[in-house]
Amino acid sequence: MKFVAKVLLFPVVLLSAFLVLMLKWTLNLSAFVLALPMLYIFGCGLYTLYCREWLQFLILLVAEFGCFSLIFMGALIVEAAERFNGWIAGL
């Protein structure tokens, strides 16, 4: 009976493994794409601190936090997909 369940779940395991692979690649690519704007925003934030432009610094701080939270949420989604794939493969 367990063998039948594994045979029936095999396409789901393959699909979830493919999804995990695509999510990992997407997360790595998006991290590389977001790294340069984050560095630029950080540099502009240091400059606005030097010039004492507090409102602009706050805007840049929110933008930096937004970029960071995008990468963090992507990592959480990848981790959840990996756990789901491990759970399905372990059945």
CNS distance restraints for C-alpha pairs under 8 A (distance, minus, plus):
assign (resid   1 and name CA) (resid   5 and name CA) 6.48 0.50 0.50
assign (resid   2 and name CA) (resid   6 and name CA) 6.28 0.50 0.50
assign (resid   3 and name CA) (resid   7 and name CA) 6.18 0.50 0.50
assign (resid   4 and name CA) (resid   8 and name CA) 6.14 0.50 0.50
assign (resid   5 and name CA) (resid   9 and name CA) 6.05 0.50 0.50
assign (resid   6 and name CA) (resid  10 and name CA) 5.98 0.50 0.50
assign (resid   6 and name CA) (resid  91 and name CA) 7.18 0.50 0.50
assign (resid   9 and name CA) (resid  13 and name CA) 6.23 0.50 0.50
assign (resid   9 and name CA) (resid  88 and name CA) 7.75 0.50 0.50
assign (resid  10 and name CA) (resid  14 and name CA) 6.21 0.50 0.50
assign (resid  11 and name CA) (resid  15 and name CA) 6.07 0.50 0.50
assign (resid  12 and name CA) (resid  16 and name CA) 6.06 0.50 0.50
assign (resid  12 and name CA) (resid  88 and name CA) 7.83 0.50 0.50
assign (resid  13 and name CA) (resid  17 and name CA) 6.06 0.50 0.50
assign (resid  13 and name CA) (resid  85 and name CA) 6.50 0.50 0.50
assign (resid  13 and name CA) (resid  88 and name CA) 6.24 0.50 0.50
assign (resid  13 and name CA) (resid  89 and name CA) 5.98 0.50 0.50
assign (resid  14 and name CA) (resid  18 and name CA) 6.13 0.50 0.50
assign (resid  15 and name CA) (resid  19 and name CA) 6.13 0.50 0.50
assign (resid  16 and name CA) (resid  20 and name CA) 6.13 0.50 0.50
assign (resid  16 and name CA) (resid  81 and name CA) 7.41 0.50 0.50
assign (resid  16 and name CA) (resid  84 and name CA) 7.74 0.50 0.50
assign (resid  16 and name CA) (resid  85 and name CA) 5.57 0.50 0.50
assign (resid  17 and name CA) (resid  21 and name CA) 6.25 0.50 0.50
assign (resid  17 and name CA) (resid  82 and name CA) 7.91 0.50 0.50
assign (resid  17 and name CA) (resid  85 and name CA) 6.20 0.50 0.50
assign (resid  18 and name CA) (resid  22 and name CA) 6.20 0.50 0.50
assign (resid  19 and name CA) (resid  23 and name CA) 6.05 0.50 0.50
assign (resid  19 and name CA) (resid  81 and name CA) 7.61 0.50 0.50
assign (resid  20 and name CA) (resid  24 and name CA) 6.13 0.50 0.50
assign (resid  20 and name CA) (resid  78 and name CA) 6.49 0.50 0.50
assign (resid  20 and name CA) (resid  81 and name CA) 5.83 0.50 0.50
assign (resid  20 and name CA) (resid  82 and name CA) 6.06 0.50 0.50
assign (resid  20 and name CA) (resid  85 and name CA) 7.69 0.50 0.50
assign (resid  21 and name CA) (resid  25 and name CA) 6.31 0.50 0.50
assign (resid  22 and name CA) (resid  26 and name CA) 6.05 0.50 0.50
assign (resid  23 and name CA) (resid  27 and name CA) 6.01 0.50 0.50
assign (resid  23 and name CA) (resid  78 and name CA) 5.94 0.50 0.50
assign (resid  24 and name CA) (resid  28 and name CA) 6.20 0.50 0.50
assign (resid  24 and name CA) (resid  78 and name CA) 6.38 0.50 0.50
assign (resid  25 and name CA) (resid  29 and name CA) 6.11 0.50 0.50
assign (resid  26 and name CA) (resid  30 and name CA) 5.97 0.50 0.50
assign (resid  27 and name CA) (resid  31 and name CA) 6.01 0.50 0.50
assign (resid  27 and name CA) (resid  71 and name CA) 7.30 0.50 0.50
assign (resid  27 and name CA) (resid  74 and name CA) 6.18 0.50 0.50
assign (resid  27 and name CA) (resid  75 and name CA) 6.98 0.50 0.50
assign (resid  27 and name CA) (resid  78 and name CA) 7.92 0.50 0.50
assign (resid  28 and name CA) (resid  32 and name CA) 6.36 0.50 0.50
assign (resid  29 and name CA) (resid  33 and name CA) 6.18 0.50 0.50
assign (resid  30 and name CA) (resid  34 and name CA) 5.90 0.50 0.50
assign (resid  30 and name CA) (resid  71 and name CA) 7.60 0.50 0.50
assign (resid  31 and name CA) (resid  35 and name CA) 5.92 0.50 0.50
assign (resid  31 and name CA) (resid  71 and name CA) 6.45 0.50 0.50
assign (resid  32 and name CA) (resid  36 and name CA) 7.44 0.50 0.50
assign (resid  33 and name CA) (resid  37 and name CA) 7.77 0.50 0.50
assign (resid  34 and name CA) (resid  38 and name CA) 6.10 0.50 0.50
assign (resid  34 and name CA) (resid  67 and name CA) 6.95 0.50 0.50
assign (resid  35 and name CA) (resid  39 and name CA) 6.22 0.50 0.50
assign (resid  36 and name CA) (resid  40 and name CA) 6.20 0.50 0.50
assign (resid  37 and name CA) (resid  41 and name CA) 5.98 0.50 0.50
assign (resid  38 and name CA) (resid  42 and name CA) 6.06 0.50 0.50
assign (resid  38 and name CA) (resid  64 and name CA) 6.09 0.50 0.50
assign (resid  38 and name CA) (resid  67 and name CA) 6.89 0.50 0.50
assign (resid  39 and name CA) (resid  43 and name CA) 6.18 0.50 0.50
assign (resid  40 and name CA) (resid  44 and name CA) 6.14 0.50 0.50
assign (resid  41 and name CA) (resid  45 and name CA) 5.99 0.50 0.50
assign (resid  41 and name CA) (resid  60 and name CA) 6.21 0.50 0.50
assign (resid  41 and name CA) (resid  63 and name CA) 7.58 0.50 0.50
assign (resid  41 and name CA) (resid  64 and name CA) 6.48 0.50 0.50
assign (resid  42 and name CA) (resid  46 and name CA) 6.31 0.50 0.50
assign (resid  42 and name CA) (resid  60 and name CA) 7.68 0.50 0.50
assign (resid  42 and name CA) (resid  64 and name CA) 7.17 0.50 0.50
assign (resid  43 and name CA) (resid  47 and name CA) 6.33 0.50 0.50
assign (resid  44 and name CA) (resid  48 and name CA) 6.15 0.50 0.50
assign (resid  44 and name CA) (resid  60 and name CA) 7.59 0.50 0.50
assign (resid  45 and name CA) (resid  49 and name CA) 6.18 0.50 0.50
assign (resid  45 and name CA) (resid  56 and name CA) 7.89 0.50 0.50
assign (resid  45 and name CA) (resid  57 and name CA) 5.42 0.50 0.50
assign (resid  45 and name CA) (resid  60 and name CA) 5.97 0.50 0.50
assign (resid  45 and name CA) (resid  61 and name CA) 7.11 0.50 0.50
assign (resid  46 and name CA) (resid  50 and name CA) 6.27 0.50 0.50
assign (resid  47 and name CA) (resid  51 and name CA) 6.24 0.50 0.50
assign (resid  48 and name CA) (resid  52 and name CA) 5.76 0.50 0.50
assign (resid  48 and name CA) (resid  53 and name CA) 5.14 0.50 0.50
assign (resid  48 and name CA) (resid  54 and name CA) 7.12 0.50 0.50
assign (resid  48 and name CA) (resid  56 and name CA) 6.68 0.50 0.50
assign (resid  48 and name CA) (resid  57 and name CA) 5.62 0.50 0.50
assign (resid  49 and name CA) (resid  53 and name CA) 6.28 0.50 0.50
assign (resid  49 and name CA) (resid  54 and name CA) 6.99 0.50 0.50
assign (resid  49 and name CA) (resid  57 and name CA) 6.53 0.50 0.50
assign (resid  53 and name CA) (resid  57 and name CA) 6.17 0.50 0.50
assign (resid  54 and name CA) (resid  58 and name CA) 6.15 0.50 0.50
assign (resid  55 and name CA) (resid  59 and name CA) 6.31 0.50 0.50
assign (resid  56 and name CA) (resid  60 and name CA) 6.20 0.50 0.50
assign (resid  57 and name CA) (resid  61 and name CA) 6.00 0.50 0.50
assign (resid  58 and name CA) (resid  62 and name CA) 6.23 0.50 0.50
assign (resid  59 and name CA) (resid  63 and name CA) 6.31 0.50 0.50
assign (resid  60 and name CA) (resid  64 and name CA) 6.08 0.50 0.50
assign (resid  61 and name CA) (resid  65 and name CA) 6.11 0.50 0.50
assign (resid  62 and name CA) (resid  66 and name CA) 6.07 0.50 0.50
assign (resid  63 and name CA) (resid  67 and name CA) 6.34 0.50 0.50
assign (resid  64 and name CA) (resid  68 and name CA) 6.22 0.50 0.50
assign (resid  65 and name CA) (resid  69 and name CA) 6.01 0.50 0.50
assign (resid  66 and name CA) (resid  70 and name CA) 6.20 0.50 0.50
assign (resid  67 and name CA) (resid  71 and name CA) 6.56 0.50 0.50
assign (resid  68 and name CA) (resid  72 and name CA) 6.18 0.50 0.50
assign (resid  69 and name CA) (resid  73 and name CA) 5.91 0.50 0.50
assign (resid  70 and name CA) (resid  74 and name CA) 6.17 0.50 0.50
assign (resid  71 and name CA) (resid  75 and name CA) 6.28 0.50 0.50
assign (resid  72 and name CA) (resid  76 and name CA) 6.34 0.50 0.50
assign (resid  73 and name CA) (resid  77 and name CA) 6.23 0.50 0.50
assign (resid  74 and name CA) (resid  78 and name CA) 6.26 0.50 0.50
assign (resid  75 and name CA) (resid  79 and name CA) 6.13 0.50 0.50
assign (resid  76 and name CA) (resid  80 and name CA) 6.17 0.50 0.50
assign (resid  77 and name CA) (resid  81 and name CA) 6.19 0.50 0.50
assign (resid  78 and name CA) (resid  82 and name CA) 6.18 0.50 0.50
assign (resid  79 and name CA) (resid  83 and name CA) 6.23 0.50 0.50
assign (resid  80 and name CA) (resid  84 and name CA) 6.17 0.50 0.50
assign (resid  81 and name CA) (resid  85 and name CA) 6.10 0.50 0.50
assign (resid  82 and name CA) (resid  86 and name CA) 6.17 0.50 0.50
assign (resid  83 and name CA) (resid  87 and name CA) 6.07 0.50 0.50
assign (resid  84 and name CA) (resid  88 and name CA) 6.10 0.50 0.50
assign (resid  85 and name CA) (resid  89 and name CA) 6.03 0.50 0.50
assign (resid  86 and name CA) (resid  90 and name CA) 6.00 0.50 0.50
assign (resid  87 and name CA) (resid  91 and name CA) 6.58 0.50 0.50
